[in-house]
Amino acid sequence: MTVIAEGAFLLTADGKPVNLEISDAQPHDKEWIKQVWDRRLGGFGLAWSWYWKQRELHFGAAADRQRWLVVRPVGFVHYYLRRDGWKTIHEIAVRREFRRTGVGRALLRAVEAPIRLTTDADNAESNEFYRREGFDLFDEKRSKKGKLMNIYIRREPW
């Protein structure tokens, strides 16, 4: 799957807009996804080695219902297709230097509603982002480590 995200673009060094191309991740995307993900490499998430042990990356149209969509090499969204038709977003990440450029919005909107996701209740930036994108706070829960998490849902299509 490759789509051009309507109204979403990056600016080149000389200020010209370039449309964002969103496509299924491929095995060669693994290294830059690792950099965006791994906190030790400046990413937002846990150490890649921990993540790698917990889950295997399934690229392309994975039979096990996991999907990774990418804007190379800027950002990605990883989600799970549930049997009830809902999608659960596990991760969405954009390189720090490309945040607030529409990449995250384009990746989020590439996942068709209904959508469910969980985020850290203390992360004001991500909570505001999801609210701006039409998600409703559905519930709160504690993580295994006791951290308060917000559960957001979006039922309506974009």
C-alpha positions in Angstrom: 0.0 0.0 0.0 1.3 3.5 -0.8 -0.8 6.6 -0.4 -0.1 10.2 -0.6 -1.5 11.9 2.5 -3.8 14.7 1.4 -2.8 18.1 2.8 0.3 16.6 4.5 3.7 17.6 3.4 7.2 18.4 4.4 9.2 21.4 3.5 12.5 20.9 1.7 15.6 22.9 2.7 14.7 25.6 0.3 11.1 25.8 1.6 9.3 23.9 -1.1 6.5 21.5 0.0 6.9 17.8 -0.8 3.9 15.4 -0.4 4.2 12.7 2.2 4.2 9.1 0.9 2.9 6.6 3.4 3.6 2.9 2.7 3.9 -0.5 4.4 7.2 -1.0 6.1 9.8 -3.3 4.5 12.7 -5.2 6.1 15.2 -2.4 5.0 13.2 0.1 7.1 14.2 -1.7 10.3 17.4 0.3 11.0 15.8 3.8 10.8 12.7 2.7 12.7 15.1 1.5 15.4 16.7 4.9 15.6 13.3 6.7 15.8 12.2 4.2 18.5 15.3 3.7 20.7 15.6 6.3 23.5 19.4 5.7 23.7 19.6 6.8 20.1 17.5 9.9 20.7 14.1 8.3 20.0 11.0 8.3 22.2 10.6 4.7 23.4 12.3 2.0 25.4 15.6 0.5 24.6 15.4 -1.3 21.3 16.9 -4.5 22.7 14.1 -4.8 25.2 11.5 -4.1 22.5 13.0 -6.6 20.1 12.8 -9.4 22.7 9.2 -8.6 23.4 7.9 -8.4 19.8 9.1 -9.3 16.3 8.7 -6.7 13.6 6.2 -7.9 11.0 6.5 -5.9 7.9 4.2 -5.7 4.9 0.7 -7.2 5.0 1.4 -9.5 7.9 -0.9 -12.4 8.3 -0.9 -12.0 12.1 -2.8 -8.7 11.8 0.0 -6.3 12.8 0.8 -3.4 10.5 3.6 -1.0 10.2 3.1 2.1 8.1 6.0 4.5 7.4 7.0 7.9 6.0 10.6 7.0 5.1 12.8 7.7 7.1 10.9 10.2 9.2 8.2 8.3 11.2 6.0 5.2 11.6 2.8 3.9 13.1 2.4 0.3 14.3 -1.0 -1.0 14.9 -3.0 -4.2 15.4 -6.1 -5.2 13.5 -8.5 -6.6 16.1 -11.1 -9.2 15.2 -13.9 -6.8 16.2 -12.8 -4.3 13.5 -11.1 -1.9 15.8 -7.4 -1.0 15.4 -5.2 -0.7 18.4 -2.2 1.7 17.9 0.8 0.4 19.7 3.3 3.0 18.6 3.4 6.2 16.6 6.7 8.1 16.4 8.2 10.9 14.4 11.9 12.0 14.4 12.2 15.0 16.7 13.3 17.3 13.9 10.1 16.5 11.9 7.6 16.9 14.7 4.8 19.5 14.2 5.1 19.2 10.4 2.0 17.1 9.8 3.9 13.7 9.6 2.3 12.4 12.8 -1.2 13.5 11.7 -0.8 11.9 8.3 0.4 8.6 9.9 -2.5 8.7 12.4 -5.0 9.3 9.7 -3.7 6.5 7.6 -5.2 4.1 10.2 -8.9 3.8 9.6 -11.3 4.3 12.5 -12.4 2.8 14.8 -9.1 3.2 16.7 -8.0 2.6 20.3 -4.7 3.7 21.9 -3.1 4.1 25.3 -0.7 6.9 26.2 1.0 8.2 29.3 -1.4 10.4 31.3 1.6 12.7 32.2 2.5 13.3 28.5 0.6 16.6 27.9 1.9 16.9 24.3 0.7 13.5 23.2 -2.7 13.8 25.1 -3.3 17.2 23.4 -2.4 15.7 20.0 -4.9 12.9 20.3 -7.6 15.2 21.5 -7.0 17.6 18.6 -7.3 14.7 16.2 -10.8 13.9 17.5 -10.0 11.1 20.0 -12.1 10.9 23.2 -10.7 9.9 26.6 -12.4 6.6 27.2 -10.8 5.3 30.4 -7.7 5.4 32.6 -5.7 2.5 33.9 -2.5 1.8 35.7 0.4 0.1 33.8 2.2 -2.9 35.3 4.7 -0.5 36.8 1.9 1.7 38.3 2.0 4.6 35.8 -1.3 6.2 35.0 -2.3 5.7 31.4 -5.1 7.3 29.3 -7.1 5.2 26.9 -8.4 7.1 23.9 -10.8 6.0 21.2 -11.9 7.4 17.9 -15.1 5.9 16.4 -15.7 8.2 13.5 -13.8 8.1 10.2 -11.5 11.0 9.3 
